């Protein structure tokens, strides 16, 4: 048969079958019955006629065929009077109808339940778990850090609710978080702004609820609505720590009202701008915060005072060998960072320490490791005016300029290069700001700037105004990568390492950045994810980070190590801690210049054992918590 005839026959048969199925259940059952009889009756006749002892009469053989057909189709196959056969067939059909209906009902119920499970509409029956509301790229570092935080727990759970297919969420998370350890990750589908659907993740029994910032122009409004829905789902104080994040500073007050008095609302723009400024003035600071915010390294914990009750905070600094004391946590929840060394420790106080884990803050006196002869008293340092360069402009840039004005010495200058002219507002008190129009991705514009002559260069993701909200952040990172590529060429021509601090939105793009190893990056998405996770595990850290990121109060600084310890002297780290204590500071680590480019942690060591010996040289830094 020709090929086109076979194809035509197949299409006609398929068309007739589709027409039969579309005819309804009754027609389908009739055709199915006829098809069964067309196969079963001839097959039964063959079995009877070809059997070892077939009946001798035709009537007997027909009766045997009927019995075989009845048994095959579960119709009884009874023989006898017509009334007896009819009653037997009727009972068999009724039984078949009821059994088929029961099987259909069970199958439908199971399928419905499976569909509900697949759609993620069932309720999570957990207690003490962490709830994550919303879906964005930030969900992956949040879940990853929660898994790391729960590593020492036998049983933990993280429940994610978002308007996204449950299976897709599970697949994406498992692809990015390859080892969940003892933590079970549960995904549910639903709107985070609907109180009924929000209850699917049981926020009333959770220990913490994290509301992720949303993208787009209405992202902050969505966060506020989610917080209101959470309040409606869990009226009053539900007991869970609520941590949310908004992007625009103007929306933070509204979000705080929606979160309630016990909620913590972070502002992405404000925090990113502050860290950009701090890191621009102290190269390497971003690596320090990365270590402190990441659960895989050393982070903040509150340790019981025990034997330190009645003693001073200055004595506590040398009372931990493998932890670094940085403050006091008062009984009422207040936090005092870097208190005066003479501050007494009360009975209800806890010691705020930087430690590897909450069970490693063990008290051990290490004052015998202090080498008095190696401690030096530095001479006064005169703060000099700085020349700063800001490449790019976005909604966070005005905050950056205002923050710089609080840090720099009088007479400092800031040159801003961006696409469009900007309103820089009123003149600053210390900082003289000048705007220069130009495309920061244009090498001609960059070559004219003499970038190597600046004390610090800040590269911000520039908003062109032409990008759709969905990929605006991705496109700003693309422009930043192009700018960094040109800056690398400028640095190579000048044979110097440019003092760069770069803002990015996506951590994946940071890995593509054409910069030296250990360069300073402020990745807004990852930074906020780490902060939210830390606060969800330890709510008192909200006050700590608020003070660390502000221009007032105490901050982390990288100061010349030789201002504390004699250059070339090999001493225990306890000596550096004691030298810092005498200046009213807390030493929490160091950065070695020799390892800054390729060494472990790019030379940064947070919370070293105070008995560990180290030799500081010119160009090394001591990481201290200080007022200025």
C-alpha positions in Angstrom: 0.0 0.0 0.0 1.4 3.4 -0.9 2.7 5.5 2.0 0.1 8.3 1.5 -2.7 5.8 1.6 -1.5 4.4 4.9 -1.2 7.9 6.3 -4.7 8.8 5.1 -6.2 5.6 6.7 -4.5 6.3 10.0 -5.8 9.9 10.0 -9.3 8.6 9.2 -9.2 6.1 12.0 -8.0 8.7 14.4 -10.7 11.0 13.3 -13.4 8.4 13.9 -12.0 7.5 17.3 -12.0 11.2 18.3 -15.6 11.5 17.1 -16.5 8.5 19.1 -15.0 9.8 22.3 -16.6 13.2 21.8 -20.0 11.4 21.5 -20.4 11.0 25.2 -20.2 8.4 27.9 -23.2 6.3 26.7 -21.9 5.9 23.2 -18.4 5.1 24.5 -19.7 2.4 26.8 -21.8 0.9 23.9 -18.8 0.7 21.6 -16.6 -0.6 24.3 -19.2 -3.4 25.0 -19.4 -4.3 21.3 -15.7 -4.4 21.0 -15.3 -6.7 24.0 -18.0 -9.1 22.7 -16.4 -9.1 19.3 -13.2 -10.4 20.8 -14.5 -12.5 23.8 -17.2 -14.5 22.0 -15.0 -15.8 19.1 -12.2 -16.5 21.5 -14.6 -18.4 23.9 -15.9 -20.4 20.9 -12.3 -21.4 19.9 -11.6 -22.5 23.5 -14.8 -24.6 23.6 -14.4 -26.3 20.2 -10.7 -26.8 20.6 -10.9 -28.1 24.3 -9.8 -31.6 25.2 -13.5 -32.7 25.9 -15.9 -30.4 24.1 -19.6 -31.1 24.5 -21.1 -33.4 21.9 -24.2 -31.4 21.0 -24.3 -27.9 19.5 -26.6 -26.7 22.4 -24.0 -27.9 24.9 -21.2 -26.2 23.1 -23.2 -22.9 22.9 -23.9 -23.2 26.6 -20.2 -23.7 27.3 -19.4 -20.6 25.2 -21.9 -18.6 27.2 -20.3 -19.8 30.5 -16.9 -18.7 29.2 -18.1 -15.3 28.1 -19.9 -14.7 31.4 -16.8 -15.6 33.5 -14.6 -13.5 31.3 -16.8 -10.4 31.5 -17.8 -11.1 35.1 -21.4 -11.7 34.2 -21.8 -14.9 36.1 -22.2 -17.3 33.2 -25.1 -19.1 35.0 -27.1 -21.7 33.1 -30.7 -22.8 33.5 -34.0 -21.3 32.7 -34.1 -17.9 30.9 -35.4 -16.2 34.0 -32.5 -17.6 36.1 -29.9 -16.5 33.5 -31.5 -13.0 33.3 -31.5 -12.6 37.1 -27.8 -13.8 37.3 -26.8 -11.3 34.6 -28.7 -8.5 36.2 -27.0 -9.1 39.6 -23.6 -9.3 37.9 -24.3 -6.0 36.1 -25.5 -4.3 39.3 -22.4 -5.5 41.2 -20.2 -4.4 38.3 -21.8 -1.0 38.4 -21.4 -0.5 42.1 -17.8 -1.7 42.1 -16.9 0.5 39.1 -18.6 3.5 40.8 -16.6 2.8 44.0 -13.3 2.5 42.2 -14.1 5.7 40.2 -14.9 7.6 43.4 -11.7 6.4 45.1 -9.7 7.2 42.0 -11.2 10.6 41.7 -10.6 11.4 45.4 -7.0 10.2 45.2 -6.4 12.2 42.0 -8.0 15.3 43.6 -5.8 14.9 46.7 -2.7 14.5 44.5 -3.6 17.6 42.5 -4.1 19.6 45.7 -0.7 18.4 46.9 0.9 19.2 43.6 -0.7 22.6 43.5 0.6 23.2 47.1 -2.8 24.0 48.7 -2.5 21.7 51.7 -1.7 23.2 55.1 1.7 22.9 56.6 1.4 21.3 60.1 4.7 22.4 61.6 5.7 24.3 64.8 8.9 26.3 65.3 9.6 26.5 61.6 10.6 29.6 59.5 8.1 31.0 56.9 9.4 32.8 53.8 6.7 34.9 52.0 7.3 35.9 48.3 9.5 34.7 45.5 12.6 36.3 44.0 16.3 35.6 43.5 16.7 36.4 47.2 14.8 33.2 48.2 17.9 31.1 47.4 20.4 32.8 49.7 17.7 33.1 52.4 16.9 29.3 52.3 20.6 28.5 52.0 21.5 30.5 55.1 18.5 29.1 57.1 19.8 25.6 56.3 23.3 26.6 57.5 21.7 28.1 60.7 19.8 24.9 61.4 22.8 22.6 60.8 23.1 21.8 64.6 19.4 21.0 64.9 18.0 17.5 64.5 14.8 18.6 62.9 14.0 21.9 61.2 11.7 23.2 58.5 11.4 26.1 56.1 8.0 26.8 54.5 7.9 29.0 51.4 4.6 30.6 50.1 4.5 32.3 46.7 2.1 32.6 43.8 4.1 30.0 41.8 3.8 26.4 40.9 4.8 24.2 43.9 6.8 21.7 41.9 8.7 24.5 40.0 9.6 26.1 43.3 10.9 22.8 44.7 12.9 22.1 41.6 14.5 25.6 41.5 15.4 25.5 45.2 16.9 22.0 45.0 19.0 23.1 42.1 20.4 26.1 43.9 20.4 24.6 47.5 21.9 21.2 46.8 22.4 20.1 50.4 19.5 20.9 52.8 21.0 18.9 55.7 18.5 18.3 58.5 16.2 21.1 57.2 13.0 20.1 55.3 12.1 22.7 52.6 8.3 22.9 52.1 6.7 24.9 49.2 3.1 26.0 49.0 1.3 27.9 46.3 -0.8 30.9 47.2 -1.1 34.7 47.4 0.9 36.2 50.2 -1.7 39.1 50.4 -4.6 36.7 51.1 -4.9 35.9 54.8 -6.7 32.6 54.0 -4.0 31.3 51.6 -1.3 32.7 53.9 -2.5 30.3 56.6 -1.3 27.4 54.4 2.2 27.8 55.9 1.0 28.1 59.5 2.5 31.5 60.5 0.8 31.3 63.9 3.1 28.4 64.9 6.3 29.7 63.2 9.3 31.1 65.0 10.0 33.6 62.3 8.3 35.0 59.2 10.4 36.7 56.4 8.7 38.9 53.8 11.0 39.2 50.8 11.2 42.5 48.9 9.4 42.4 45.6 10.6 43.8 42.3 8.8 46.4 40.1 7.4 49.8 40.9 4.7 48.4 43.3 7.1 46.0 45.1 7.0 47.9 48.4 3.2 48.2 48.2 3.1 44.4 47.9 5.3 44.0 51.0 3.0 46.3 53.0 -0.1 44.3 51.8 1.6 41.1 52.8 2.3 42.5 56.3 -1.3 43.5 56.6 -2.5 40.1 55.5 -0.1 38.5 58.0 -1.6 40.6 60.8 -5.1 39.6 59.7 -4.1 35.9 59.6 -2.4 36.0 63.0 -4.1 38.8 65.0 -2.1 40.3 67.9 1.3 39.0 68.9 1.6 35.6 67.2 5.0 35.0 68.8 6.9 34.9 65.5 9.7 37.3 64.6 8.6 39.2 61.6 11.4 40.5 59.3 10.5 42.4 56.0 12.4 44.6 53.5 11.4 47.5 51.3 13.4 49.2 48.7 12.4 52.8 49.0 13.3 54.8 52.1 10.0 56.6 51.9 8.0 53.4 52.3 9.9 52.2 55.4 7.6 54.0 57.9 4.5 52.6 56.3 5.9 49.1 56.3 6.8 49.4 60.0 3.3 50.4 60.9 2.0 47.4 59.0 4.6 45.1 60.7 3.6 46.2 64.2 5.8 47.1 67.2 7.5 43.7 67.2 8.3 43.7 63.5 11.7 44.6 61.8 11.6 46.4 58.5 14.9 46.8 56.6 15.3 49.5 53.9 17.4 48.1 51.0 18.3 51.6 49.6 19.5 52.9 52.9 21.5 49.9 54.0 23.2 49.5 50.6 24.1 53.2 50.4 25.6 53.2 53.9 27.7 50.2 53.2 28.9 51.6 49.9 30.1 54.7 51.7 31.8 52.8 54.5 33.5 50.3 52.2 34.6 53.0 49.8 36.5 54.7 52.7 37.8 51.4 54.1 38.8 48.9 51.4 38.1 45.3 52.5 35.2 46.1 54.8 32.8 44.3 52.5 34.7 41.1 53.1 34.4 41.6 56.9 30.6 42.0 56.7 30.4 39.0 54.3 32.1 36.9 57.0 29.9 38.3 59.8 26.6 37.9 58.0 27.3 34.4 56.6 26.3 31.5 58.9 29.2 29.5 57.5 31.7 31.7 59.3 31.7 33.6 62.6 28.7 35.7 63.5 27.1 37.5 66.5 25.8 35.5 69.4 24.6 36.4 73.0 26.5 34.4 75.6 25.6 34.1 79.3 27.8 36.2 81.6 28.3 33.5 84.3 31.6 34.2 86.1 31.8 37.7 84.5 28.9 39.0 86.6 30.2 41.9 88.7 33.3 42.3 86.6 33.9 45.0 83.9 33.5 44.8 80.2 37.2 45.5 79.7 37.9 42.2 81.6 35.5 40.3 79.4 37.5 41.2 76.3 40.3 38.8 77.4 37.9 36.2 79.0 37.2 34.4 75.8 39.9 32.5 73.8 37.9 31.6 70.7 35.2 34.4 70.8 35.4 38.2 70.6 33.3 40.3 73.0 31.8 43.4 71.4 29.0 44.5 73.6 26.3 43.8 76.3 22.8 42.6 75.9 20.7 44.1 78.7 17.8 42.2 80.3 15.2 44.5 78.7 16.5 43.7 75.2 18.7 46.8 74.8 22.1 46.4 73.2 25.2 48.4 74.1 28.0 48.1 71.5 31.6 48.6 72.7 30.7 50.0 76.1 33.3 51.7 78.2 35.9 49.2 79.4 35.0 50.1 83.0 31.3 49.3 82.5 30.1 46.7 85.1 28.4 43.5 83.9 25.0 43.0 85.7 23.4 39.7 86.8 20.9 39.8 83.9 23.3 40.9 81.2 24.6 38.7 78.4 27.8 39.2 76.5 27.4 39.9 72.8 30.2 38.0 71.1 31.5 37.1 67.7 31.9 33.3 67.7 31.8 30.3 65.4 28.6 29.0 67.0 26.4 29.6 70.0 28.1 26.8 71.9 31.7 27.9 71.2 31.6 31.0 73.4 33.5 29.4 76.3 35.1 31.6 79.0 38.9 31.2 79.3 41.2 33.9 80.6 43.9 34.7 78.1 45.3 37.8 79.7 48.7 35.9 80.2 49.1 36.0 76.4 49.4 39.8 76.3 52.9 41.1 75.4 53.2 44.5 77.0 56.4 45.4 75.3 54.8 44.9 71.8 52.0 47.4 72.5 52.6 50.9 71.0 51.0 54.3 71.5 50.4 55.9 68.1 50.9 59.5 67.3 48.0 61.7 66.2 46.8 61.3 62.6 45.5 64.3 60.7 42.4 63.7 58.6 43.1 64.9 55.0 40.6 66.0 52.4 39.7 63.2 49.9 39.0 63.1 46.2 36.2 60.8 45.4 34.6 59.6 42.2 31.0 58.4 41.8 30.3 56.6 38.5 26.6 56.2 37.7 23.4 57.4 39.4 20.3 55.7 40.7 17.7 56.3 43.5 20.3 55.4 46.1 22.9 57.9 44.9 21.5 60.9 46.9 21.8 58.8 50.1 25.4 58.0 49.2 26.2 61.6 48.7 24.6 62.6 52.0 26.4 59.7 53.8 29.7 60.7 52.4 29.2 64.3 53.6 29.0 62.9 57.2 32.3 60.9 56.9 34.8 62.9 54.9 37.0 65.8 56.1 36.1 69.4 55.2 37.4 70.3 51.8 36.8 66.9 50.2 35.5 66.7 46.7 33.1 64.3 44.9 32.9 64.1 41.1 29.7 62.5 39.8 29.6 61.1 36.3 26.2 60.0 34.9 24.1 60.1 31.8 21.7 62.9 32.8 22.2 66.1 34.8 20.9 65.6 38.4 19.6 67.9 41.0 22.2 67.5 43.7 20.2 69.6 46.2 21.7 72.1 48.7 25.4 72.3 49.1 26.9 69.9 51.6 28.8 70.9 54.7 32.0 69.1 54.1 31.8 67.7 50.6 32.0 69.8 47.4 30.0 67.9 44.7 30.4 68.5 41.0 28.4 66.8 38.3 29.7 65.7 34.9 27.4 64.4 32.2 28.6 61.3 30.3 28.1 57.6 29.7 30.1 55.6 32.2 30.2 52.7 29.7 32.1 54.9 27.2 35.9 54.4 27.4 36.4 57.9 26.1 34.5 59.4 29.0 36.5 57.3 31.5 39.8 58.1 30.0 39.3 61.8 30.5 38.7 61.4 34.2 42.2 60.3 35.3 40.5 57.6 37.5 43.8 56.5 39.0 44.2 59.9 40.8 41.1 59.5 43.0 41.3 58.2 46.6 38.2 56.1 46.1 35.9 55.2 43.2 32.3 54.1 43.6 30.5 52.4 40.7 26.7 52.3 41.0 24.2 50.5 38.8 22.9 53.3 36.6 19.2 53.5 35.8 18.7 54.6 32.2 14.9 55.0 32.5 14.3 52.9 29.4 14.4 49.5 31.0 11.2 47.6 31.8 10.7 46.9 35.5 11.1 43.2 35.0 14.8 43.3 33.9 15.9 46.8 35.1 18.2 45.3 37.7 19.7 42.9 35.3 20.4 45.6 32.7 22.0 47.9 35.3 24.3 45.1 36.3 25.2 44.6 32.6 26.2 48.3 32.3 28.2 48.0 35.5 30.1 45.0 34.1 31.0 47.0 31.0 32.2 49.9 33.1 34.4 47.6 35.2 35.9 46.1 32.1 37.1 49.6 31.0 38.3 50.4 34.5 40.4 47.3 34.6 42.1 48.4 31.4 42.7 51.8 32.9 44.2 50.2 36.0 46.5 48.0 33.9 47.7 51.0 31.8 48.4 52.9 35.0 50.0 49.9 36.7 48.0 50.3 39.8 45.0 48.7 41.6 42.1 51.1 41.4 40.3 51.6 44.8 37.0 50.4 43.6 33.7 49.7 45.4 31.0 48.3 43.2 27.3 48.0 43.7 25.5 45.1 42.1 22.0 43.5 42.3 22.7 39.9 41.4 25.4 37.8 43.1 25.8 35.7 39.9 27.0 38.8 38.0 29.6 39.5 40.7 31.3 36.3 39.7 31.6 37.7 36.1 33.0 41.0 37.2 36.4 41.7 35.6 38.2 42.9 38.8 41.0 41.7 41.0 40.3 39.0 43.6 39.0 40.3 46.9 37.6 43.5 45.4 34.8 45.2 47.3 31.3 44.5 46.1 28.0 45.4 47.7 25.5 42.9 46.3 22.2 44.4 47.4 20.1 41.2 47.0 22.5 38.9 48.9 23.3 41.5 51.5 19.6 42.0 52.5 19.0 38.2 52.4 21.8 37.6 54.9 20.6 40.5 57.1 17.0 39.2 57.2 18.2 35.7 58.0 20.5 36.9 60.8 17.7 39.0 62.4 15.1 36.2 62.1 17.4 33.9 64.1 18.5 36.6 66.6 16.0 39.6 66.8 18.3 41.7 69.0 20.8 41.9 66.1 18.5 44.4 64.4 19.7 47.1 66.8 23.3 45.9 66.3 23.2 46.2 62.5 21.3 49.5 62.7 24.2 51.1 64.7 26.9 49.4 62.7 25.6 50.8 59.4 24.9 54.3 60.6 27.4 57.3 60.7 26.6 57.8 64.4 27.6 55.3 67.1 30.1 52.5 66.7 31.2 50.9 63.5 33.7 48.5 62.2 37.0 50.0 61.0 40.2 48.7 59.4 43.0 50.6 61.1 46.8 50.2 60.6 47.8 47.3 62.8 51.2 49.0 63.5 49.3 51.7 65.4 48.5 49.0 68.0 51.3 46.5 67.9 55.0 47.0 67.1 55.8 46.1 63.5 57.6 42.8 63.1 56.8 41.5 66.6 55.2 38.1 66.7 52.5 38.2 69.4 49.4 36.5 70.4 46.2 38.2 69.1 45.4 38.9 72.8 48.1 41.6 72.6 46.2 43.4 69.8 42.9 43.1 71.8 44.5 44.6 74.9 46.0 47.5 72.8 42.6 48.2 71.3 41.0 48.1 74.8 43.3 50.8 76.0 41.9 53.0 73.2 38.3 52.2 74.0 37.9 49.8 71.1 37.2 46.1 70.5 39.6 44.2 68.2 37.8 41.5 66.4 40.2 40.4 63.6 42.8 41.6 61.1 43.7 41.7 57.4 47.2 40.8 56.2 48.4 42.8 53.2 50.5 39.9 52.0 47.4 37.7 51.6 45.0 40.4 50.5 45.1 39.3 46.8 45.2 35.5 46.9 45.3 34.3 50.5 42.4 32.5 52.3 39.6 35.0 52.8 41.8 37.5 50.9 43.8 38.1 54.1 40.7 38.7 56.3 40.6 36.8 59.6 37.6 37.4 61.8 37.7 36.2 65.5 41.1 34.5 65.6 42.0 32.5 68.6 43.6 35.0 71.0 46.4 32.5 71.6 47.2 32.4 67.9 50.5 34.2 67.2 50.6 36.7 64.3 53.3 39.0 63.0 52.0 42.3 61.8 53.9 44.4 59.2 53.4 47.8 57.6 50.3 47.8 55.5 48.4 45.3 57.7 45.1 46.3 59.2 43.4 45.6 62.5 39.6 45.2 62.4 38.2 47.1 65.4 34.8 48.2 66.6 35.2 51.8 67.5 33.3 55.1 67.7 35.5 56.7 65.0 
